[in-house]
Amino acid sequence: MAKSDIEIAREARQRPIAEIGDRLGIPREALLPYGHTKAKIDLDYLESLSGREDGKLVLVTAITPTPAGEGKTTTSVGLADGLNRIGRETLVCLREPSLGPCFGVKGGAAGGGHAQVVPMEDINLHFTGDFHAIGAANNLLAALLDNHIHQGNALGLDARRISWRRVVDMNDRALREIVCSLGGIGNGFPRGDGFDITVASEVMAIFCLATDLKDLRRRLGNVVVGQTRARAPVTARDLKADGAMTVLLKDALAPNLVQTLENNPAIIHGGPFANIAHGCNSVIATRASLKLSDYVVTEAGFGADLGAEKFFDIKCRKAGIAPDAVVLVATLRALKMHGGVALADLGREDVAAVRAGCANLARHLSNLGQFGVPVVVAVNRFSADTQAELQAVVDAAAAQGASAIVCSHWADGGAGTEALARHVVEMIEAGEGAFRTLYPDEMPLWEKVETVAQRIYGASGITAPAMVRNRFRALQAGGYGHFPVCMAKTQYSFSTDPSLKGAPEGHEVPVRELRLSAGAEFVVAVCGDMMTMPGLPKVPAAEGIHIDEDGRIEGLF
C-alpha cells in the first residue's frame, strides 16, 4: 500500500535550516530562525544582493483545474529537485497556503508524494504568522476607519460609500455581508459591512507586490477606503493608518526559507488566491531567489488563464521581471474530465476522452504563446495512466508546437523530472523567448478587461450593467486607467460558468463589480458569481483533521 503524503513528509530527514542557508551562501546572522527547520531571511541582507546577476526564471502553471487534480505545486517542487539533480543550483519559490482551503475542500498545499516542501504541517497551518499579520493590518485599518466616523468624521466619510472590508483567513459564508456597530451609540454608527478571506485582501496583494518597507508603506497609504459625499476618495494615509499597518507587517515582509524532501532550498512567502486576487508569491521572495540561485522555479495559482495571465500582466509588469520558460502541468485524469468523463470513471482507459479534453490543453498552449515565452507540457503521471492515453497528450501538444514530457515526481521525486529539467534548460539556453505582456499600460480599462476575455477566455466580449460601466468611466477619469486589470473569475472554466469544461468559445463575460486596489495598483473586475469570501463544502476537510494519541496531526492530507 502506497504511503500517504503526510507519512512521506514525516519520514523526511530535514537538515537544520542554517545548512540550507549555507547552500545559498546566506550568512547565519542573516537568518532569523523559527525553530530548527524554518527561518526568515533578513531584508537588509537581501538588499545587499542587488548588484548580483539574476538567475533564470521558470513559471509553472496548469490546465483548467478539476476535482481530479493537476499537481502544480507538486510539479514545481519536483522540477526544482530535478534541476538540482542535473547540476543546476535551483530554488523553488512558492506561495503560502491559506487556512481556508486547508480546512475546506483542498487540504494541504505543500506538494505531494516525494515532491514536497517541509515542515509540511507548519507550512500548511500557521507557518511563521505572515497571514495573521496581514489580517491584523487589514482589520486595524477597518477599526481606525469606524473609529474615525464614531469620533466625529472629520474627513466626511460617507458611510454608504465605504469600500474597505474586514478579513479572516477562513471560509465563512455567513460573514460575506454583515451589519456592524450594533448595540447603541457607544458602539459607533451601524452600517453594512462584510468580510473577505485574507488572501483576497488588498493588503495581501500589496504585501506581495511591495519591493521593500518604504514601498510597502507608500502602497498602504494609497489604499482607498471609501468616499466622501462629494465622491472624493479617502485613503489609509488620510486616516493616518499606514504607519501602524507597516509596523504590523515589518517582520512578515522578510521571506521564509524552508526545504524540499531532497533538502533543496525553498522560499515560501505570501499567498493571494488567483481566482479572486493576483495569485503569485511575493516580489521580494522572487527577486531574492533570482539573486540567490541560478534557476528559480515559481508557480502561479489555478489554471494559466488566471494565475499565469496575472503573473505576466501584473507581477512581471510591476516587478520588472521576465520569465525564461513556462511549464504547463496536465494530468490524464483532468483531461478526461474536460473530455466529459465523470470523476468516478477516471480509472478506465479512454483515449477518445483524453483527445477531447486536450482542447483545454491546446487553448492554454495557444494562450501562453501570446506572451512570447517557450512552453513545455509536464504530464503528471498517475499509476492508472496508459501508454495510449499518454501518447494522445504528446500528439496534442506537438500539434501546438510544444513537447509533452511524462513525469513521475510524486513517486520518484526529482529523479522523475530529470527529463523535464533537461528540456527546460535546453529551452532557456536556446534563447528564443521574447517576453511581452498582453496589453499596454495606456489601453483603457474596459478594453483591457475585454482583451483578457477575448484573447484568453475565448469570449465574444464582456457585458456590464450601467452602474459598472459608470464605474469604468469614473476610474478611467480618476487617473487609474494605466493600471492592469485583475480578473476575479471561477477557476473551473474559461467562462464564468464553472460547469463548462473543455474550451468553450463565444460566451460573454459579465462584469458584476469593479474594485479599485489603489495600493496594489490594479483594478479588480469581479465576473459572474465569483465570491471574495468562499464557503465551506457539505463535508469540510476540517472534520477529518485531528491530533492522534502521539500528538501528531492527522487528516491534513
C-alpha positions as CSV (number, residue, x, y, z in Angstrom):
1,M,0.0,0.0,0.0
2,A,1.4,3.4,-1.0
3,K,2.3,5.8,1.8
4,S,0.3,9.0,2.2
5,D,1.8,12.4,1.7
6,I,1.9,13.1,5.4
7,E,3.7,9.7,6.1
8,I,6.3,10.5,3.4
9,A,6.8,14.0,4.9
10,R,7.3,12.6,8.4
11,E,10.0,10.2,7.2
12,A,12.0,13.1,5.7
13,R,15.4,13.8,7.3
14,Q,15.3,17.6,7.4
15,R,18.6,19.4,7.7
16,P,19.0,22.3,10.1
17,I,17.8,25.5,8.3
18,A,21.2,27.1,8.7
19,E,22.7,24.4,6.5
20,I,20.1,25.2,3.8
21,G,21.1,28.8,4.1
22,D,24.7,27.7,3.7
23,R,23.8,26.2,0.3
24,L,22.6,29.6,-0.8
25,G,25.6,31.5,0.7
26,I,23.4,33.2,3.3
27,P,25.4,34.1,6.4
28,R,23.9,32.6,9.5
29,E,23.5,36.0,11.1
30,A,21.1,36.9,8.2
31,L,18.8,34.0,9.1
32,L,16.1,34.6,11.7
33,P,15.2,31.1,12.8
34,Y,11.6,29.9,13.6
35,G,12.6,26.7,15.3
36,H,15.2,24.4,13.6
37,T,13.7,23.9,10.1
38,K,12.4,27.3,9.0
39,A,13.7,30.8,9.1
40,K,13.1,34.3,7.7
41,I,15.8,35.9,5.6
42,D,16.9,39.4,6.8
43,L,15.7,42.1,4.4
44,D,18.9,44.2,4.9
45,Y,21.0,41.2,3.7
46,L,18.7,40.7,0.7
47,E,19.2,44.4,-0.2
48,S,22.9,43.8,-0.2
49,L,22.5,41.4,-3.1
50,S,21.2,44.0,-5.5
51,G,24.3,44.0,-7.6
52,R,24.2,40.3,-8.4
53,E,23.1,39.0,-11.8
54,D,19.7,37.3,-11.8
55,G,19.2,33.6,-12.4
56,K,16.7,32.1,-14.9
57,L,13.0,32.2,-14.0
58,V,10.7,29.3,-14.8
59,L,6.9,29.6,-14.3
60,V,4.9,26.5,-13.5
61,T,1.2,26.8,-14.4
62,A,-1.6,24.3,-15.3
63,I,-4.6,23.5,-17.4
64,T,-8.0,24.4,-16.0
65,P,-8.4,22.7,-12.6
66,T,-10.8,19.9,-12.0
67,P,-11.6,17.8,-8.9
68,A,-9.3,15.2,-10.3
69,G,-6.3,17.4,-9.6
70,E,-3.3,18.6,-11.6
71,G,-0.4,18.8,-9.1
72,K,1.0,22.2,-10.0
73,T,2.8,22.7,-6.6
74,T,4.0,19.1,-6.7
75,T,5.4,19.6,-10.1
76,S,7.1,22.9,-9.1
77,V,8.8,21.1,-6.2
78,G,9.7,18.1,-8.3
79,L,11.1,20.2,-11.1
80,A,13.3,22.2,-8.7
81,D,14.6,18.9,-7.3
82,G,15.2,17.6,-10.8
83,L,17.1,20.7,-11.8
84,N,19.3,20.4,-8.8
85,R,19.9,16.7,-9.7
86,I,21.2,17.7,-13.1
87,G,23.6,20.2,-11.6
88,R,21.7,23.5,-11.8
89,E,21.6,25.3,-8.5
90,T,17.8,25.9,-8.1
91,L,15.4,27.4,-5.7
92,V,11.7,26.8,-5.7
93,C,9.7,29.9,-4.8
94,L,6.1,29.3,-3.7
95,R,3.0,30.8,-2.1
96,E,2.0,30.1,1.5
97,P,-1.2,28.1,1.9
98,S,-4.4,29.6,3.2
99,L,-6.2,28.1,6.2
100,G,-9.5,28.4,4.3
101,P,-8.8,25.7,1.7
102,C,-6.9,23.6,4.2
103,F,-10.0,23.2,6.3
104,G,-12.4,23.4,3.4
105,V,-12.0,21.4,0.2
106,K,-8.4,21.3,-0.9
107,G,-6.5,20.2,2.2
108,G,-2.8,20.9,2.3
109,A,-0.8,22.8,-0.3
110,A,2.8,21.9,0.2
111,G,3.2,19.5,-2.8
112,G,2.7,15.7,-2.5
113,G,4.3,12.3,-2.6
114,H,8.1,12.6,-2.9
115,A,7.9,16.2,-4.2
116,Q,7.0,18.2,-1.1
117,V,8.3,21.1,0.9
118,V,8.7,20.6,4.7
119,P,7.9,21.0,7.5
120,M,4.6,20.3,5.9
121,E,2.3,20.7,8.9
122,D,3.8,24.0,9.8
123,I,3.7,25.4,6.3
124,N,0.0,24.4,5.9
125,L,-1.1,25.8,9.2
126,H,0.3,29.0,10.9
127,F,3.9,28.8,9.4
128,T,5.6,32.0,10.5
129,G,2.5,34.0,11.1
130,D,2.6,36.1,7.9
131,F,-1.1,35.7,7.2
132,H,-2.1,36.6,10.7
133,A,0.0,39.8,10.4
134,I,-1.7,40.6,7.1
135,G,-5.2,40.1,8.6
136,A,-4.3,42.2,11.6
137,A,-3.1,45.1,9.4
138,N,-6.2,44.9,7.3
139,N,-8.5,44.9,10.3
140,L,-6.6,47.7,12.0
141,L,-7.4,49.9,9.1
142,A,-11.1,48.8,9.4
143,A,-11.1,49.6,13.1
144,L,-9.5,53.0,12.6
145,L,-12.0,53.8,9.8
146,D,-15.0,53.1,12.0
147,N,-13.4,54.9,14.9
148,H,-12.9,57.9,12.8
149,I,-16.6,58.0,12.0
150,H,-17.5,57.5,15.6
151,Q,-15.2,60.3,16.8
152,G,-16.8,62.9,14.6
153,N,-15.9,62.0,11.0
154,A,-13.6,65.0,10.3
155,L,-12.9,63.6,6.8
156,G,-16.6,63.5,5.9
157,L,-16.6,59.8,5.0
158,D,-20.0,58.7,3.5
159,A,-20.9,55.6,5.4
160,R,-22.8,54.4,2.2
161,R,-19.6,54.6,0.2
162,I,-17.2,52.7,2.4
163,S,-15.4,50.1,0.3
164,W,-12.9,48.7,2.9
165,R,-13.9,45.3,4.2
166,R,-12.7,43.2,7.1
167,V,-10.9,39.8,6.5
168,V,-10.4,36.4,8.2
169,D,-8.4,33.5,6.8
170,M,-11.2,31.0,6.9
171,N,-14.1,30.1,4.6
172,D,-17.1,31.6,6.3
173,R,-20.1,32.5,4.1
174,A,-22.0,33.9,7.0
175,L,-19.6,36.8,7.1
176,R,-20.0,37.8,3.4
177,E,-22.5,40.6,4.2
178,I,-23.0,41.8,7.8
179,V,-24.2,44.9,9.7
180,C,-21.6,46.2,12.2
181,S,-21.7,48.7,15.1
182,L,-25.0,47.5,16.5
183,G,-25.8,47.9,20.2
184,G,-26.2,51.6,20.8
185,I,-24.3,54.9,20.4
186,G,-21.3,53.7,22.3
187,N,-20.6,51.2,19.5
188,G,-20.5,53.6,16.6
189,F,-22.8,54.1,13.7
190,P,-24.5,51.0,12.3
191,R,-23.7,50.3,8.6
192,G,-23.4,47.5,6.2
193,D,-20.1,45.7,6.0
194,G,-18.6,42.4,5.1
195,F,-15.6,40.1,5.3
196,D,-13.3,38.7,2.5
197,I,-10.9,35.9,3.0
198,T,-7.5,37.2,4.0
199,V,-5.9,36.0,0.7
200,A,-8.3,38.3,-1.2
201,S,-7.3,41.4,0.9
202,E,-5.7,44.3,-0.9
203,V,-3.2,44.2,2.0
204,M,-2.2,40.7,0.8
205,A,-1.8,42.0,-2.8
206,I,0.3,45.0,-1.5
207,F,2.4,42.7,0.6
208,C,3.2,40.6,-2.4
209,L,3.9,43.5,-4.8
210,A,5.9,45.7,-2.5
211,T,9.7,45.9,-3.1
212,D,10.7,47.0,0.4
213,L,9.4,48.5,3.6
214,K,9.3,52.1,2.1
215,D,7.3,50.9,-0.9
216,L,5.1,48.9,1.4
217,R,4.1,52.0,3.4
218,R,3.6,54.0,0.3
219,R,1.2,51.4,-1.1
220,L,-0.6,51.0,2.1
221,G,-1.1,54.8,2.4
222,N,-2.6,54.8,-1.1
223,V,-5.4,52.3,-0.2
224,V,-8.8,53.9,-0.9
225,V,-11.2,53.0,1.9
226,G,-14.2,55.0,0.8
227,Q,-15.5,58.3,-0.5
228,T,-17.0,61.5,0.9
229,R,-20.5,62.7,-0.1
230,A,-18.7,64.7,-2.8
231,R,-17.2,61.4,-4.2
232,A,-13.7,62.4,-3.2
233,P,-11.5,59.4,-2.3
234,V,-10.4,58.9,1.3
235,T,-7.2,56.9,1.8
236,A,-5.5,55.0,4.6
237,R,-2.9,57.8,4.7
238,D,-5.8,60.3,5.4
239,L,-6.7,58.1,8.4
240,K,-3.0,58.1,9.5
241,A,-3.2,54.2,9.4
242,D,-0.3,53.5,7.0
243,G,2.5,53.7,9.6
244,A,0.9,51.3,12.1
245,M,-0.1,48.9,9.3
246,T,3.6,48.8,8.2
247,V,4.7,48.1,11.7
248,L,2.4,45.1,11.9
249,L,3.9,43.8,8.6
250,K,7.5,44.6,9.2
251,D,8.7,41.1,10.3
252,A,6.3,39.3,8.0
253,L,7.8,41.1,4.9
254,A,11.0,39.0,5.3
255,P,10.7,35.9,3.1
256,N,10.6,32.4,4.6
257,L,13.3,29.7,3.9
258,V,12.5,26.0,4.2
259,Q,13.5,22.9,2.2
260,T,12.2,20.2,-0.1
261,L,12.2,16.5,0.9
262,E,15.5,16.3,-1.0
263,N,17.0,19.1,1.2
264,N,17.0,21.6,-1.6
265,P,16.2,25.2,-0.7
266,A,12.6,26.6,-0.9
267,I,11.3,30.1,-0.3
268,I,7.6,30.4,0.6
269,H,6.1,33.9,1.0
270,G,2.7,35.5,0.5
271,G,-0.3,33.8,-0.9
272,P,-3.1,35.7,-2.8
273,F,-5.7,33.5,-4.5
274,A,-5.6,33.5,-8.3
275,N,-9.3,33.4,-8.8
276,I,-10.1,36.5,-6.8
277,A,-6.6,38.1,-6.5
278,H,-3.4,38.0,-8.5
279,G,-2.2,34.6,-7.4
280,C,1.6,35.0,-7.1
281,N,4.1,34.8,-4.2
282,S,5.8,38.0,-3.2
283,V,8.0,40.1,-5.4
284,I,10.6,40.3,-2.6
285,A,10.8,36.5,-2.5
286,T,11.1,36.1,-6.3
287,R,13.7,38.8,-6.6
288,A,15.7,37.3,-3.7
289,S,15.5,33.9,-5.2
290,L,16.8,35.2,-8.5
291,K,19.9,36.7,-6.7
292,L,20.5,33.5,-4.7
293,S,20.4,30.8,-7.3
294,D,21.0,30.0,-11.0
295,Y,17.4,28.8,-11.6
296,V,14.2,29.7,-9.9
297,V,11.0,27.7,-10.2
298,T,7.9,29.5,-9.2
299,E,4.2,29.0,-9.7
300,A,1.0,31.0,-10.3
301,G,-2.3,29.8,-8.9
302,F,-5.0,27.8,-10.7
303,G,-5.0,27.5,-14.5
304,A,-3.0,29.5,-16.9
305,D,-6.0,31.7,-17.8
306,L,-5.9,33.1,-14.3
307,G,-2.6,32.7,-12.5
308,A,-0.2,32.8,-15.5
309,E,-2.0,35.7,-17.1
310,K,-1.8,37.7,-13.8
311,F,1.8,36.7,-13.3
312,F,2.7,38.1,-16.7
313,D,0.4,41.2,-16.8
314,I,0.5,42.2,-13.2
315,K,3.6,40.8,-11.4
316,C,6.1,40.9,-14.2
317,R,4.9,44.3,-15.3
318,K,5.1,45.7,-11.8
319,A,8.3,44.0,-10.7
320,G,10.3,44.4,-13.9
321,I,11.0,40.7,-14.2
322,A,10.6,38.3,-17.2
323,P,10.2,34.5,-17.2
324,D,12.6,32.5,-19.3
325,A,10.3,29.4,-19.7
326,V,6.9,28.1,-18.8
327,V,5.8,24.6,-17.7
328,L,2.2,23.8,-18.3
329,V,1.0,20.9,-16.0
330,A,-1.7,18.4,-17.0
331,T,-2.9,15.1,-15.9
332,L,-4.8,12.5,-17.9
333,R,-7.5,12.4,-15.2
334,A,-8.1,16.1,-15.5
335,L,-8.1,15.9,-19.3
336,K,-10.7,13.1,-19.2
337,M,-12.9,15.3,-17.1
338,H,-12.6,18.1,-19.7
339,G,-13.5,15.4,-22.2
340,G,-16.7,14.6,-20.4
341,V,-15.8,11.6,-18.1
342,A,-17.3,11.6,-14.6
343,L,-15.0,11.6,-11.6
344,A,-15.9,8.0,-10.7
345,D,-14.9,6.7,-14.1
346,L,-11.5,8.2,-14.5
347,G,-9.7,5.0,-13.7
348,R,-10.7,3.4,-17.0
349,E,-8.7,3.9,-20.2
350,D,-10.5,6.4,-22.5
351,V,-8.3,7.7,-25.3
352,A,-11.2,9.5,-27.0
353,A,-12.0,11.4,-23.8
354,V,-8.3,12.4,-23.4
355,R,-8.3,13.7,-27.0
356,A,-11.5,15.6,-26.4
357,G,-10.1,17.1,-23.2
358,C,-6.9,18.2,-24.9
359,A,-8.9,21.0,-26.4
360,N,-8.4,22.6,-23.0
361,L,-4.7,21.9,-23.1
362,A,-4.5,23.3,-26.6
363,R,-6.3,26.5,-25.6
364,H,-3.8,27.1,-22.8
365,L,-0.8,26.5,-25.0
366,S,-2.2,28.9,-27.6
367,N,-2.8,31.5,-24.9
368,L,0.7,31.1,-23.4
369,G,2.2,31.6,-26.9
370,Q,0.8,35.2,-26.9
371,F,3.3,36.1,-24.1
372,G,6.4,35.1,-26.1
373,V,7.9,32.6,-23.6
374,P,8.8,29.0,-24.6
375,V,6.4,26.4,-23.1
376,V,6.7,22.7,-22.3
377,V,3.9,20.4,-21.1
378,A,4.6,18.3,-18.0
379,V,2.3,15.3,-17.7
380,N,1.9,14.5,-14.0
381,R,1.6,10.7,-14.3
382,F,-0.7,8.6,-12.3
383,S,-0.4,4.8,-11.9
384,A,-3.5,4.1,-13.9
385,D,-2.4,6.1,-17.0
386,T,-1.9,4.0,-20.1
387,Q,0.6,4.5,-22.9
388,A,-2.1,5.1,-25.5
389,E,-3.6,7.9,-23.4
390,L,-0.2,9.5,-22.7
391,Q,0.6,9.4,-26.5
392,A,-2.6,11.3,-27.1
393,V,-1.3,14.1,-25.0
394,V,2.1,14.1,-26.6
395,D,0.4,14.3,-30.0
396,A,-1.9,17.1,-28.9
397,A,1.0,19.2,-27.6
398,A,3.0,18.6,-30.7
399,A,0.1,19.9,-32.8
400,Q,0.6,23.2,-30.9
401,G,4.3,23.2,-31.4
402,A,5.2,22.0,-27.9
403,S,6.7,19.0,-26.3
404,A,4.9,17.0,-23.6
405,I,7.1,15.1,-21.1
406,V,5.8,12.5,-18.8
407,C,6.9,13.0,-15.2
408,S,6.8,10.7,-12.1
409,H,7.9,13.1,-9.4
410,W,5.1,12.1,-7.0
411,A,6.6,8.6,-6.8
412,D,10.2,9.3,-7.6
413,G,10.9,12.8,-6.5
414,G,13.5,14.8,-8.5
415,A,14.5,11.6,-10.4
416,G,11.1,11.6,-12.0
417,T,11.6,15.1,-13.5
418,E,15.1,14.9,-14.9
419,A,13.9,14.7,-18.5
420,L,11.6,17.7,-17.9
421,A,14.5,19.6,-16.2
422,R,16.8,19.0,-19.1
423,H,14.2,20.2,-21.6
424,V,13.6,23.3,-19.6
425,V,17.3,24.1,-19.6
426,E,17.5,23.5,-23.4
427,M,14.6,25.8,-24.0
428,I,16.2,28.6,-21.9
429,E,19.7,28.1,-23.4
430,A,18.3,28.3,-26.9
431,G,17.3,31.9,-26.0
432,E,14.3,32.1,-28.3
433,G,11.9,33.7,-25.8
434,A,10.9,37.3,-26.1
435,F,8.5,38.1,-23.2
436,R,5.7,40.5,-23.7
437,T,2.5,41.5,-21.9
438,L,-1.0,41.0,-23.3
439,Y,-1.9,44.7,-23.4
440,P,-0.1,48.1,-23.0
441,D,-0.5,50.3,-19.9
442,E,-2.2,53.0,-21.9
443,M,-5.1,50.8,-23.1
444,P,-8.4,51.9,-21.4
445,L,-9.6,49.7,-18.5
446,W,-12.7,48.5,-20.4
447,E,-10.6,47.4,-23.3
448,K,-8.1,45.6,-21.0
449,V,-10.8,43.5,-19.5
450,E,-12.3,42.8,-22.9
451,T,-8.8,41.9,-24.2
452,V,-8.3,39.3,-21.5
453,A,-11.9,37.9,-22.0
454,Q,-11.5,37.6,-25.8
455,R,-7.8,36.6,-26.2
456,I,-7.5,34.4,-23.1
457,Y,-11.0,33.1,-22.3
458,G,-12.2,32.8,-25.9
459,A,-15.2,35.0,-25.1
460,S,-17.1,37.1,-27.7
461,G,-16.9,40.1,-25.3
462,I,-17.8,41.5,-21.9
463,T,-21.1,42.9,-20.5
464,A,-21.7,45.1,-17.6
465,P,-24.7,46.9,-16.1
466,A,-24.9,50.7,-16.3
467,M,-23.6,51.1,-12.7
468,V,-20.4,49.1,-13.5
469,R,-19.9,50.9,-16.9
470,N,-20.1,54.2,-15.0
471,R,-17.5,52.8,-12.6
472,F,-15.2,52.0,-15.5
473,R,-15.6,55.6,-16.7
474,A,-15.0,57.1,-13.3
475,L,-11.8,55.1,-12.6
476,Q,-10.5,55.9,-16.1
477,A,-11.2,59.6,-15.5
478,G,-9.8,59.4,-12.0
479,G,-6.3,58.6,-13.2
480,Y,-6.3,54.8,-12.8
481,G,-6.6,53.9,-16.4
482,H,-2.9,52.9,-16.6
483,F,-3.4,50.1,-14.0
484,P,-3.5,46.5,-15.1
485,V,-6.7,44.5,-14.5
486,C,-7.1,41.6,-12.1
487,M,-9.9,39.3,-13.2
488,A,-11.9,37.6,-10.4
489,K,-13.5,34.6,-12.1
490,T,-14.2,31.0,-11.5
491,Q,-11.1,28.8,-11.8
492,Y,-13.1,25.9,-13.2
493,S,-13.8,27.1,-16.7
494,F,-12.6,29.6,-19.4
495,S,-16.1,31.0,-19.0
496,T,-17.8,32.3,-15.9
497,D,-19.9,29.1,-15.7
498,P,-17.9,26.5,-13.7
499,S,-19.8,23.7,-15.4
500,L,-18.5,24.5,-18.9
501,K,-15.4,22.3,-19.3
502,G,-13.0,22.0,-22.2
503,A,-12.5,25.1,-24.3
504,P,-15.8,27.0,-24.6
505,E,-16.0,29.8,-27.2
506,G,-18.2,32.7,-28.0
507,H,-19.6,33.2,-24.4
508,E,-20.0,36.6,-22.8
509,V,-18.1,37.5,-19.6
510,P,-20.4,39.5,-17.3
511,V,-18.6,42.0,-15.1
512,R,-20.6,42.4,-11.9
513,E,-18.4,44.8,-10.0
514,L,-15.2,46.8,-10.4
515,R,-13.0,47.3,-7.3
516,L,-10.1,49.7,-7.2
517,S,-7.0,48.4,-5.5
518,A,-5.1,51.7,-5.5
519,G,-2.3,50.4,-3.2
520,A,-1.8,47.2,-5.1
521,E,-2.0,49.4,-8.3
522,F,-4.5,47.2,-10.2
523,V,-8.3,47.2,-10.8
524,V,-10.3,44.1,-9.9
525,A,-13.1,43.0,-12.3
526,V,-15.4,40.7,-10.4
527,C,-17.1,38.5,-13.0
528,G,-20.1,36.2,-12.9
529,D,-21.0,34.8,-9.5
530,M,-17.4,34.9,-8.1
531,M,-17.3,35.4,-4.3
532,T,-14.4,37.0,-2.4
533,M,-15.3,35.0,0.7
534,P,-15.6,31.3,-0.1
535,G,-17.9,28.9,1.8
536,L,-17.2,25.5,3.3
537,P,-18.4,22.4,1.4
538,K,-21.0,20.0,2.8
539,V,-18.2,17.8,4.3
540,P,-15.3,20.2,5.2
541,A,-11.8,18.8,5.3
542,A,-11.7,20.1,8.9
543,E,-14.0,17.3,10.0
544,G,-11.2,14.8,9.4
545,I,-8.3,16.8,10.9
546,H,-7.3,15.9,14.5
547,I,-4.3,15.1,16.7
548,D,-3.6,11.4,17.4
549,E,-2.5,9.8,20.7
550,D,1.1,10.5,19.9
551,G,0.5,14.2,19.4
552,R,0.7,14.1,15.6
553,I,-1.6,16.0,13.2
554,E,-3.8,13.6,11.1
555,G,-6.1,14.3,8.2
556,L,-4.3,17.4,6.8
557,F,-3.7,15.4,3.5
